[in-house]
Amino acid sequence: MVKLLYKPFGILFGLLGGILAGALFSKVWKVLAHEDDAPDATDEEREWKEILPAVALKGAIAGVVKALIHRGGATGVRGLTGTWPA
């Protein structure tokens, strides 16, 4: 039952985490690369050696933020209900 009730919150937390991860990536990229915009896979002017590190960093940040949010949510649910939601 707790798992079912947690699902909508997990989806909402996932969406908010994606927004947070995108904002964090933009800030980190500006500091590391001294550029406002990170290269995108469809940027015709950019080479693979520019695109792949940016995508790898973006994926790493997204993964860490997702894990933090979902683990924190599950821990919070256990604290409130005594049951782990997964």
Contacts in CASP RR format, 6 or more apart in sequence:
PFRMAT RR
TARGET T0000
AUTHOR 0000-0000-0000
METHOD contacts of the structure
MODEL  1
MVKLLYKPFGILFGLLGGILAGALFSKVWKVLAHEDDAPDATDEEREWKE
ILPAVALKGAIAGVVKALIHRGGATGVRGLTGTWPA
2 77 0 8 1.000
2 81 0 8 1.000
2 83 0 8 1.000
2 84 0 8 1.000
2 85 0 8 1.000
3 85 0 8 1.000
3 86 0 8 1.000
5 85 0 8 1.000
6 73 0 8 1.000
6 74 0 8 1.000
6 77 0 8 1.000
6 85 0 8 1.000
9 73 0 8 1.000
10 70 0 8 1.000
10 73 0 8 1.000
13 69 0 8 1.000
13 70 0 8 1.000
13 73 0 8 1.000
14 66 0 8 1.000
14 69 0 8 1.000
14 70 0 8 1.000
16 69 0 8 1.000
17 65 0 8 1.000
17 66 0 8 1.000
17 69 0 8 1.000
18 62 0 8 1.000
18 65 0 8 1.000
18 66 0 8 1.000
20 65 0 8 1.000
20 69 0 8 1.000
21 58 0 8 1.000
21 61 0 8 1.000
21 62 0 8 1.000
21 63 0 8 1.000
21 65 0 8 1.000
21 66 0 8 1.000
22 58 0 8 1.000
22 61 0 8 1.000
22 62 0 8 1.000
24 61 0 8 1.000
24 65 0 8 1.000
25 38 0 8 1.000
25 57 0 8 1.000
25 58 0 8 1.000
25 61 0 8 1.000
25 62 0 8 1.000
26 38 0 8 1.000
28 57 0 8 1.000
28 61 0 8 1.000
29 35 0 8 1.000
29 38 0 8 1.000
29 54 0 8 1.000
29 57 0 8 1.000
30 36 0 8 1.000
32 57 0 8 1.000
33 54 0 8 1.000
38 54 0 8 1.000
38 58 0 8 1.000
39 46 0 8 1.000
39 50 0 8 1.000
39 51 0 8 1.000
39 54 0 8 1.000
40 46 0 8 1.000
40 51 0 8 1.000
41 51 0 8 1.000
41 55 0 8 1.000
43 51 0 8 1.000
73 85 0 8 1.000
74 84 0 8 1.000
74 85 0 8 1.000
74 86 0 8 1.000
77 83 0 8 1.000
77 84 0 8 1.000
77 85 0 8 1.000
78 84 0 8 1.000
78 85 0 8 1.000
END
